[in-house]
Amino acid sequence: MKRFILATFPIKNKTVFLRVDYNVPIKDGIVLDNHKIINSLPTINFLLSNNCKIILATHLGKPRGNVVPELKVNPLAKELSILIKKKVVKLDDCIGEEIKEKIETSKAKIFMLENLRFYKDEEQNSPAFAHSLADLANVYVNDAFAVCHRQHASVEAITHFLPSIPGLSLEKEIFFLKKAIVPKKPAVWIMGGAKLNKIDLIKQALKKADNILIGGALCFAFMKAKGIKVGMSKVDSNSVIIAKKVLRKWSADKIVLPIDFIVTEKLSPSAKPIIVRYNKIRPQQTALDIGPQTIALFKNKLAKTKTIIWNGPLGYFEWAKFAQGTKEIGRFLGKLKAIKIAGGGETAEAMHKFHLAHNFTHLSTGGGAALTFLAKQKMPGIDALENNYKKFKV
C-alpha cells in the first residue's frame, strides 16, 4: 500500500501538525527518559530545514478526559527546547480560535499543544475534535508509531481532513518491523515479559521463527501446562489454558524453555539468589531470572541466526541480582551480524538501562504498537495514512 513520503511531499513553508509520542516518565517536572523525544528530532529538523511552522501534539499519561495538572506537557516543551536549542512555545490548550490565532501571529517556529487526552474526544476518535486539530495546520505528519495501534482523533480521524504523511521515525519503524514479518532465515524470536496476552504474536512466531526462546514470567505458563511445578512464580490460569493450546500445535517443538532458573524465597532486591534446575523449584520459591545453563542454551540457539526478534525481558531486570539473563543475552547479540530487532516498551527500557541499545539494528519505540504490528493485526494509524494517500494524491 502507498503512503505519501516526507522527502518528496511539497512541505516547504507549510504549517505542520506533528503528532509525536512524548509519553515519557516525568518526576518533579523533570523528564527522566528522553529517548522518545530524541527519536522525533530527525523529523523536526527536516521540517525546520523546509521553513515549516511546527505544531507538536502528544498525550501524556491517562488523564481520561480531565485536566490533571501533573500531566501538563510543560516539562516536555522544556526538554525539547534544550535538545534542539530553540524556543518551543507551549500553548495552554489543543484547540480553539485563540490557539489558532497565537500560532498564526507568532514569529516562533515550534509550538506544543497541551495534553491531547485532557479531551475525552481524543480517545473517542471524535471527528469534530479531529477537525478542530486539523484546522490549525495545512499538513499532518504522524511520527508517533507507539500510538498507531490506537484509533484516536489525532491518529486516525485527523487524516480525513488534511494531507497526511508518516514522519521519518514512523517510516523507520515500518521498514525494520517488516523485516521481522518476512525474515532472513534462520530466524529466532526471544519472548519474555509477564503477559501471555500475546497469542497472536506467538502464532506469528510459530510461523516465522525456527526457534522461539521463552523466558520471563511467560515461560511459567508453558511449564505449568506441561505439569512442571513453578513454586510461587508468576502465572495465571488463563495463560496456562492458552499455553496448552499452543503446545498442541505441530510447530510447538520450536519452543525452547529454560532448563534452570535463579530463584529466591524472599521478594526483595537484596534477596539471596539460588540456582535450581527447571523441575526443582520448591513451593516457597519464586523464579525471577533464567539461570546460567539457560543463558548458554539460548546463546547456542542464537549463534548462527540471521534475524532475531526480541520481545520482553528474560527476568525481573529491575533488580540487579535478577537481571543477568537479559543483560547477558543483550551483550551477546552485539557479537552477532544478524538483523536484531527489539519490540516492546520493557525490552527497550532494559536495553537503554544496560546501555545495550547500540547492539540492535532497530529498537522499537512502540510497546503495544510493535506487538500489534508483529502479530499482523490492524494498525489504524498506518491504515489511515494509506487511505489518505488515495484521497489526497493529485
Helices and strands as residue ranges (DSSP letters): E 15-19, E 26-27, E 30-31, H 35-39, H 41-49, E 53-57, G 69-71, H 74-84, E 89-90, H 97-105, E 110-112, G 116-118, H 120-123, H 127-134, E 139-142, G 145-147, G 157-160, E 164-166, H 168-181, E 187-191, H 199-208, E 211-214, H 218-225, H 237-247, G 250-254, E 255-256, E 260-264, E 274-277, E 286-290, H 292-302, E 307-311, G 320-322, H 324-333, E 339-342, H 345-353, G 357-359, E 362-363, H 368-374, H 380-392
